[in-house]
């Protein structure tokens, strides 16, 4: 082969590699925070003409027993919270100008659903216990701290995850309630963005999921399987995407085999992201119809419940599969709908959405859940992932 041809081939490879890096960087820039260094959330304009997206960004080293998870922080403030910067101290303003009226509380003021499990350790519960005299405490306690929320498992930690999951599921079973668990360790997580990490490869991930499943027990449990793993998969090559989808299908089967009472939901994105037909095609490729119990939407996002329910039904209709397939919707911060385009970081004017419940009264909508933990900052009103009482109070008052 001539030297000129070799140079041209090298140049083409370098160009492709640069293009790949640029594409991944663009995806990282448009990524919205959900659980960065703890729990964070967001919405921002996406590429390729699609309006919005959401990405879960957890602490990659935390656990529900030894160190803070997004949903289960350490009960002692001395325990370190993995973060790019140390959490800033919360401001404590004077008394609110006026208490929230009953009318302003809306559906989120409903009593907690006794069928869902509230983990007894969380940042909001820590704050409530430490701030008895804070004028914001009563509203934050009744409207946020009292509600059940998801428990995230974001660390790739073989050898430890079984016990961590079992500690949650066993406590929930003793209480006669259903926990909501979020495994978040898929390889190439977040397309190399701020939440990059996860298992080192799909074989390792498959093994981690088997350990995760071993802790599920036999009582009812809801599993939110890998937020954004499907909706954000366009950043992968076609081969890597197919391999990820096959691994997610295996994960669904593994979870069901370990606990037949588990309900496993696959990533459905949200109503402001992919078209229903496109999302359904991806879900079908990932085996959601045969390996899952339905889809989840709106994780850490702000789209209105009615819009999400309509979108979820369109996705399910396009997906096909058994009529038993349903959807769960994250309603933790969608009470006032989405903010203006491009606003994702602790946007002002948002409110708590409908309280978590498994009794929605809506066709094919199995539950409204708080997957994102309201009051934990995206990184603007407080350190990313930290509980921020100002923000929590704003959400609680709407």
N, C-alpha and C positions, 0 to 999 in steps of 0.2 A: 504494500500500500504506500502511495507517495506521501511525502511529508506534508504537502498541502492538504491532502484528504484527511490525514490524521489531525492536523490542526483544526480543520473544519469540524470534525467529529467532536474533538475536545471542546471547541467553542460552543457547539450545540448543547453538549452535556452541561457546560457551565451556565449557559443561558437558561436551560430547563431548571437547574438547581436554584438559580437566582429567582426565577419566576415562582418556584415552589415556596421559597423562603418569604418572598413578598406576599404571596397569597396567604400564608399562615400568619404573617404579621398583620395583614389587613383584618383577618378574622379575629385576631387577638384584640385589635384596636376597637372593633365594633362590639366586642363582647361586653355584656352588662354584668355587673357584679351581683352575686347572690349570697355567697358564703365566704368571702375572702378573709383568710386568716381567722376564721371563726364562723360567722354567718353574715353574708351581705347579699344584696339583691339588686336587680335592675332591669331596665328596658332601654334600648338605644337603637338607632337606625341600623339596618343590616345592609349587606351588599346585594348585588344582583337584583335590585328592585323590590326586595322583600322588606317589609316595613320595620319589623321589630323582632327581637329575639331575647331569650333569657338564658342565663348560664349559671349553674350552681357553682359556688366557689367556697369549698370548705377548708377548714384546717386539715392539713395533710398528715398530721402526726398525732391527732387527738384520739381519745377513746372515751367511752361513757363511764369508765371506772377509774382509770388512772390519771387522765388528763382531760382538759375540756374538749368536748365535742361541740359543734354548733348548737345542738339542742340540749346538751347535758354538760355544762361547764363544771369545773371543779368547784366544790362547795367552799373552798377557802380562797380569799383574795390573794394570798401569798403564792398560790400556784401560778406558774407562768402560763401566759396565753400566747401561743405562737402567732406572731404578727410581724409585719415589716417594721412597724413602729409601735411603741408602747401605747396602750390605750390612754387617752386623755381623761382627766378628771371630769365628771359630769358637773354641769352648772346647776345650781339650785336656785331658781328664781323665786320671787315672792309669791304670795298666794295668787291663784288664778283670778282673773277679773270677775268671772262668774262661773258657777258650776255648770257642768253639762246638763241640759234638760233631758227629761225622759224621752221626749220626742226626738232629740238629736242622737240618741243611742241606737235606734234602729234595730235591725236583726241581730247585730253583734252583741246586744245586751241580753240575749237569751241565756238561760242557765246552761252550764256545761252538759254535754251529752254523756250520760253515765255509762254508755257503752264503749266510749273511747278512753284510752289511758292517758293520764297526765303524769309524766315523769316527775318525781319529787325534787329533782335537782335541776335548776336552770338559772340563768343569769337574772331573769326577771324576779324569780322567787328570792334569790339572794338579795336583790335590791329592796324588795318589799320588806324583808325581814330586818334590813339594816336601816330603814328610813321610816320609822313609825310616825314621826312628826311632820313628814313632808306633805304639803297640801295636795300633791298629785297622787299620793299613794293610794287612797281609797279607790279612785277610778282605775288606775293602772292595775291594782290588785283584782278588782272585780271583773274588769273587761279583758285583761290580757293574762295575768298570772293564773287565774282560775281556769283557763281554757286548756284542753289537751292539745298538744302539738307533737310534731314528728321528732324522732330521734335519728340523727344522722350518724353514719359510720363511714368516715371519710379517709381513714388511714389504711394503707396496705400493710397489714400487720398479721401475717400468718402465725398461728400458734396462740394468738391472743383473742382473735375476733369471736371465736365460738363462745368463750366465757362472757365476753362483753354483751353479745346478743342475748345469751341466756339470762344474764342478770336483769335485762329489761323484760323479756318475755315471761320469765318466771314470776316477777313481781306483778306484771299485768294479769297473769292467769290467777294469781292468788286474790287479786282484787276483782276478778270476774270481768275484766275490761279488755278491750282490743287495742294493742299498741300499733303505732304507725312507724315503720322503720324505713330508712333510706340508705341502701348500700350505694357508695359513690367511690369506686376505685377502678373504673374502667381504664385500660391503657390509653395513652394519648388523650387524656382527659382535657377538655377545654381547648383542644386543637393547639396546644402549646401556649395558651394564654396565661392569665394570672393564676388560674387554678390547675396549671399543668401538673402532671403527676399520675398517681394511680399505680396499678400493678405494672411490673416491668414488661409483661407480655401477656398474650391471651391465655397461654397455658397456665401461667401463674395466677391470672385472674380466675380461671375456671376452678383452680384449687382453692383460692380464697373464698369464692362463692360457696363451694362445698362446705368449707368451715363455717361460713356465715349461716348456711342452712342448717347445720348441725345444732345451732343454738336456738332454733325457732320453737322447739317444743311441739305440742300437739294442739294447743288452744288457738282460737282465731287470731290472726295477725294480718295486717295490711302492709304490703311491701311496695314502695315507690322505687322501681328499679332504674337506677342510673339516670338522673335528670340530664337532659340534653344529649344523651348518648346516641339518639336517633335523629332528632331534629337538627343537630349540629354536625352530623356525620359527613356533610358535603366537603369538608376540608380534607377528608381522607381520599386516598386513591381508590379506584373501584375495587381492587383486590382487598385492600385493608378494610374497606367498608363492608364488603361481603363477609370477611372473617369476623369483624365485630358483630355483625348481625347474627351470624351463626353462634357466636359465643353468648349473646343475649338470649337466643332461643334455648340454648343449653341451660343457661341460668334459670330461666322460667321453669323448665322441667325439673331441675335440681331442687328448687325451692318447693315445688309442689310434692315431689317425692319425699322430701324430708318432713313436710307438714301438709297433709291433704286439706287442712282447714285454712291454709294461707291463701290470701287473695293477692295476686301479683299484677301490678299495673305497669304498662310500658309507656315510654315517652311519647306523648302526643303533641309536644310543642305548645302553641297557644294560638288564639284566633287572629293575632296580628302578625303571624309569622308565615309558615308555609300554607299553601292552598290545601284544602282537605284531601283532595285526590292524591296530591304528592305525598302528604304525610301518611296517608293510608297505604300507599304503595311501599313506602319505607318500612312501615310497621309490618306489612305482610312479609316482606323480605326478612324481617327479624323474627318471624315466627310468632308474632303477638297473638294471632287468632287461635293458634293451637297450644302455645306455651303459657299464655297469660289469661287473665280474667277481664282485661280491658285496658284502658289507657288513662293517663293522668295529664292534665293540662294546667297552664297558668302558674307553674311553680315559680314563686318569688316575683310574680308579675302583678299587673294592676287591672287587667281587662275585666269588664263587668261579668258577673255570674251568668246572666242571661245570654250574653254573647258567647261565653265559653260553653255553656250547655248546648246551644245551637250548633256551634262548631264541632263539639265532641260527637254529637249525633251524626253530623255529616261525615266525619272521619269514620265512625263505626259503620255507617251504611256503606261507605266505599270500601272499607276493610273486608266486610263480609264475615264469615265465620259463625259460630253459634250465637243464637239470640241472647244467651246469658251474658255476653260481653257487655260491660258497662264502662262508666267513666267516673273519675274523681277529680274534683276541681279545687285548686288552692285558692281559698278565699281570704287569706290572712290580711291582705292590704288592698283589696279591690273595691272597697265600699263606695268610693267616689269615681271609679273608673280610671282609665289611664291618664297620665299627665300629658302635657304637650309633647310633640314629637321631639325625640332626642333627650328628654329629661329622664334620667334613670337613677341618679344617686340621691337617695333620700328626698325625692321630690316633694315639694310642699303641697298642701291641699289634699293629701291622700287620707284615707280613713280605713279602719277595720272593716272587713267584709262580714259575711254571714258567719255565725259561730259554727265551729266544727260539729258535724252531725252525720250520722248514717241514715237519717230519715229525711230525705230531701223532698219527697213527694213529686219528683220529676222523673219522667220516663227515661230509663237507661242511665240516670245519674245516681251512682251508688252512694256518694258521700261528698260533702264539703269538708275539706281538711285545712288545717293550718300547717303547711309544709315549711314554708318560710316562717321564722319566728318574729312576729311583729315587735318592733322596738329595738331590734338589733340593727345597728347602722350599716349602711352600704359604704360608709367611709367619708361622708360629708358632714353630717350632723354630729358625728363622733368617730372614734377609731373603728375601722372596718371590723365588723363582727362583734363589737362591744355593745352591751345594752346601754341605750342612751335615753334617760327618762324624759328629756325634752321631746324627743322624737316619739317615744311611746305615748306621751300625753297628747301630742298633736294627733296621732292616729286614733287614740281613744275618744277624743272629742270631735274628730272629723271636720 
